[in-house]
Amino acid sequence: NKIIKEIKVNNVEIKLVSGDITIEETDAIVNAANSHLQHGGGVAGAIARKGGPDIQKESNEYIKKYGEVETGNVAVTTGGKLKCKYIIHAVGPIWNGGGQKEEKLLYDAVFNSLKKAEELKLNSLALPAISAGIYGYPIEKAVPVYKKAVYDFINTNPQFLKEIRFVIYGEDHLDYFLKEF
Ligand code: AR6
């Protein structure tokens, strides 16, 4: 994967990376999941295929134990066969025109992913463009929300998290990130 841009905010590096999140070697990667943690398509499908059967298995166990993951919230599994130690499964909103609290729910999905990483005492985290694929959230509206959540989180003065990567799949999405960051 290729680092396109690095920004330092307080003590935290934000990196814009072009490529495939499944090959990242950060302590955790974030998955753009659904509430049932059924990892079929999109980045979730790629993670579940490359990470091996343990990821879906652990996800099923999580659902059995705690019930479905509400939109804006996260669940954690191991990284299976991936290089990361954990996968933080974040449930973003389905875009429905913008009047269904989508912005708040997308903000929560990102903020709660970062908060979970800090709780787990992780130093580095990689995130995809949550909701901006199958869930239809317009990328130009999503990127400012990602940015606000990350900056707000950094302003809580995390102790452990030092590197936050956005791993961006495809050139068109990358342009929006470069414009915003
Ligand atoms: N690495 C990084 N980003 C990727 C990759 C990859 N390997 N593959 C796709 N993307 P999506 P959502 C980008 O659809 O919109 C699944 O079925 C993609 O280009 O994966 O939150 C889940 O199980 C887009 O920018 O997630 C849910 O049911 C971004 O990842 C549902 O889709 C997110 O696209 C979630 O939809």
Residues whose N, C-alpha, C, O or C-beta is under 5 A from the ligand:
A	BS01	AR6	G19 D20 I21 T22 A32 A33 N34 Q38 H39 G40 G41 G42 V43 A44 A46 G92 P128 A129 I130 S131 A132 G133 I134 Y135 G136 V167 Y169
